[in-house]
Amino acid sequence: MDILLAREELTAKPKKVKFEKLLESLAKNEEEIFYFDRENSHKDMMAIVDKFEAAGYTVHFREVKYGLADDEYIYEIHSL
């Protein structure tokens, strides 16, 4: 499954990453905070949360607003 990481610049395009790479990073560090782009669907984000939980991790998911407009947010997943 491909997922879009959060943009570092407002005009930049989000980078794609495979879920397996995220899982490898989490296995190395045991705790990670991932930020994902708003272009990801909420359904895909819930699927990722489910996959992390199935792998035995505790997951905290939320939308982070960085502006006042409706489309100014990113997704945050904190995995332990």
Beta strands, then each sheet from edge to edge (+ up, - down):
strand 1: 2-4
strand 2: 16-18
strand 3: 32-36
strand 4: 59-65
strand 5: 73-79
sheet 1: 1+ 2-
sheet 2: 3+ 5- 4+
end
